[in-house]
Amino acid sequence: MLRAISGFGLFTAFGGAVHAGMPLVEATAASPESPAALAPQQALYVRVGYQSDQPLRFQAAGYFHGIKHGRFMMNPSPAYPAGKGEAVVWLAADPGVQIDEVRVLVHDRNWKLIGSVPFPVQAVWHAGVPSAEPAAWAKTLSYAQQHAVGQDLKQSGRTGHVLWGTLVGWLMPLVFLSVPGYPILQIYAFFRLRGPRRLLSALPLSFMLPAYAFCLHALSRESNLWPLYAIFLSPFALLFVWGMLWFNRQNPARPAG
């Protein structure tokens, strides 16, 4: 089993001896196991064990030949409690991305970087690869992480976090409603508007059509993250078309002649 000990990872991060009280962090396993061929946007999970006298947050970065890749989705991270416990980090990428190392990034409760733990793993994301079922530990730790993220928001005493959680709670249903709502509004705008305004209202199609094509491709490859691009982009497209309709109502086009 490949193992990366935190003492080494944090030693290299700080360039000196491990200080008393420094967290002990260890990456112990990957799912799928290395070497791994993953479907587009399929998550590569890394299991993390830790012992610390302060709460910690964990995320990951992917590297290839020592160069960091920037094209990744990654896990949110709650503040894992002080003491001894386990956590999980994950990365997901588009086809063509290849890594030979995951670095587990260790932060304190306030997202101050403490250090990183290297974990060698060969992984590449391929188009046409079926999405594999994650290991049991990955599903268990991922579920616990999602639950803890929700609890972290609820239990936060800071006004900013409470307001953000409330805002997200109100906005998320609207975001999901925009997925079917945008194409309906786009069709309505096509029949409602005339001339240059009609053409301008169709501008979101320049990025929504490729997004829909990519989502269908990801769905055909059984990616569990296939609708993400449509979810992220639909609110912006809907707001643009709605703005065009509002502008047209406030400034009716004059009839020709």
Order of alpha helices (4+ residues) and beta strands (2+ residues): beta-alpha-beta-beta-beta-beta-beta-beta-beta-beta-beta-alpha-alpha-alpha-alpha-alpha
